[in-house]
């Protein structure tokens, strides 16, 4: 999974898919805030639709690609963290959140992807290469 983690750091912004209450796909952009013990950590506001979607259906998919044509696709199940140390790390990783949520920092919650499957597809080499990982 180390290669997947390195690619996620390089990519930055990822497409993040959930399902709404009717099972329809919903997608938005998200960033991995930090990686700890193999878990990918993210944050969102408890007031957003995505939070309710994650509560109702914790299965997600992520996708992103580098400028050189290497893509990573991940799907799995998220969990929520109520550990204050995780939110502290998120604020350290992305300081603009301080200003956005200075009046209501408890509106934010940390969540993580711990188990799932990842696929790296590399178009920067010939023939293209594909690697699959389970974590």
N, C-alpha and C positions, 0 to 999 in steps of 0.2 A: 504493500500500500504506500510505501515511501514515494514511489514514482507518481502515484495519483496525487498525493499531498503536494509534491513539488509543482506539478502541473496546475493544481488549484491555486496555489500562490501566484504563479505566473499569469494565469488567466484573470484573476480578480473578480470581475462581475460574471455571475452565472445566471442562466435561465433556471427558474425554480417553479416546478409545477405541483399543484395540489388539485383536489377535486372539490367542487362546491356541493351544497346539500342535495342536488339532483344528480350528482355523479359526473357533472360536466367538468372538463379540464379548465383550470385557471393557471395562468403563468405570469410571473413577474421576475424582476431582477433582484438578486440577493448576493451578498458577499459572505465568504467564510470569515468569521471574525478571528478565530484561532483554532488550533488543533491540539487536543490534549488526550493522551492515552488512546490514540487511534480514533477518537471521536471528533467529528467536524462540528464546530459550534457556530450558531447563527443567533440573530435576535430579531424580534418584531414587537410591535405594540399590541398590547392586549385588546386595544380598541379596533384593530384592523380585521377585515374579513378573513385574511389569511390565518389569523390566530384561531378564529372559530372553525375554519376549515381543517386546521391541523388538530384541533381538539376532537372534531368529529371523525376524521379519517387521517391517521398519522402516516399514511403511505405517501411518499413524495418521489419526484424525479428531478435531477439536475443535469444541466448540460452546458458546456462551454468549450471554446477553442482558442488556441494560441494564434498569433499572427503567422506562424510558420506552417499551420495546417494540422496541428495535433489537437484532437478533440478528446474530451472525457465525458462520458455519460454515466450517471450514477442513479440507482434507485434503491430505496430501502424504507425503513420505518424510523420516525423520529421519536424522541422522548423530550420531556420538559425538565429543566433544572431549576430548583429553587435555591441553589447554592449561591450566596452573595459573592463568593470569590469569582464565580463565572461572570457575573455582571461586571465586576470590577475589571476583569481582563477584557471584556468587550468594550468598556469605556476607554481603556488604555489603547486598545487596538484601533479604535475609530473615535478620536476626540470630538468630532462635530456632534456626536450624540449628546454630549454634555449640554451644548447650547439648545439643541432641539427638545430635550426632555428635562431641562433644569428645574422646571416647575413641578413636573410629575415623573420623576425617574422610575417610580414603581409601575408606570404604564408599560415599561419594557419587560420582556421576559426572554430568558435564554432557552434555546432548544438545541438539540444535537442529533446528529445521525451517527449511529454506532454500528449498526449491522445493515448489510445490503450487498449489492453487486455493483462493480464498476467495470467499464470498458474503455480502453484507450485505443483510439483509431488514429494511426499516424500516416498522413498523406505526404509527409515531407521526405519519405523514402520510397524507393521503387524496388520491388513491389510494395504497395502499402502494407503496413503491419497492424495487426489487431491483437491486443492482450486483454484477457478477462481476469478479474480479481473478485474474490468473495471476502468480505470482512465482517 
